[in-house]
Amino acid sequence: AQKVTQAQTEISVVEKEDVTLDCVYETRDTTYYLFWYKQPPSGELVFLIRRNSFDEQNEISGRYSWNFQKSTSSFNFTITASQVVDSAVYFCATSGSARQLTFGSGTQLTVLP
Amino acid sequence: SQTIHQWPATLVQPVGSPLSLECTVEGTSNPNLYWYRQAAGRGLQLLFYSVGIGQISSEVPQNLSASRPQDRQFILSSKKLLLSDSGFYLCAWSVSFAGGETQYFGPGTRLLVL
């Protein structure tokens, strides 16, 4: 069985601060995938990134960056120079051979002006 | 480009009434389709998934059912709603390929059972 732990239930930062959202996963699959989704107040889950287990290269997309470390089973997400529009619930998820996504419980990020 | 629609957007129903939520996908063929429920407290629970017309897999035993009458249509139903069925229902689609798959979600339906 797979499990995703997002220990940070809520984070509050002031605009322009950097913030890192933690994600720790557990899986027995040798090939698996890791995801981050954003859920703004409107409710729709917005796909942000997918990483394959055999590719540990970190990724940067604008103000977003992701740090994948197999040794610690972590897939952390950093927002640089946060903005009010970044306020949302962020979900980390994993899938393996069974295809279905296993989600973490989410982190509520509030960016204050 | 692909788009996914869900309706209705919100729904208030009395206990014991029937339910029908619809999800349709445009711009892709033979997608995998999923129904999730998100109760208060944010956790996402997979309810059903389908890899083709008439093929439904249930993840959680409950009073809900799903059907896929057409390739890009996925319906969530109930004959008699319970209070515990209240929540936010999300439909998702994906396409499988050798490198895995990514699920894309619809706008969701907020259901309140009174």
Interface residues (C-beta under 8 A of the other chain):
Chain A: Y33 F35 Y37 S42 G43 E44 L45 V46 F47 R50 N52 V89 F91 S95 R99 Q100 L101 F103 S105 G106 Q108
Chain B: N32 G41 R42 G43 L44 L46 Y49 E59 F88 L90 A92 S96 G99 G100 E101 T102 Q103 Y104 F105 G106 P107 G108 R110
